[in-house]
Structure formats: C-alpha cells, structure tokens
Amino acid sequence: IFDGDQINLGPIIVFSNVSCSAALIAYIESTFEDDEEMRNNLLYFARGKEYTKLNTNTMRFFSQFYYQNKTFKALRAYPPAMEFVMNSRTLLDAPCHHRFGTFD
C-alpha cells in the first residue's frame, strides 16, 4: 500500500466499503508517518501467495471479514485510531449513523 510518496489503493480493508478502506489507509499513513513497523502491523489483507490460496469466492468472502476483524483488533490498541474509525462518516456501523444506537 505505502510506496514512498504514493499510496496505492486497492486492497479493501473494510469489507465491501472502498471509501472507508481508503479513509482508514489515509489516516494510518498520515498518523504513523515515520513508523513503518506500526503501519505494517495495523492493516491486514490477503496478498501474494496468501491471496492465491483463496481459490473460491466463498473463501475470499469470509477471509475479508477475518482480515477486517484483525485490522480493527490491532487498531483497538491505539484509542485515537479507534476513535477515528468509530466517528468515520464512511463506516456504516459507526454510532454517528444511528440515533441512540438504534436503527430508525
């Protein structure tokens, strides 16, 4: 994803939500600018041989949920990052989209 001065968008970090994935990648890139190890330990997605092992659409479908959960679990260790996620206009599960935590 991170390539010098360029961010390569492509992997979907949040299942079926390209905008939230892009916002999350941009947040991590700008917040943890000087810490490559930190950036590499916050985003999880299948790549290379890992991706080619997922030989059916069903496996790819469930693996996206798995990697999304791993990413959110890693972000929980950094409260400001989770605050960004939970207040994001692009994350449909964010409380800001629901009145008093319920669906209207």
Secondary structure, 3 states (H helix, E strand, C coil): CEECCEECCCCCCCCCCHHHHHHHHHHHHHHCCCCHHHHHCCCCCCCCHHHHCCCCHHHHHHHHHHHHHHHHHHHCCCHHHHHHHHCCCCCCCCHHHCECCECC
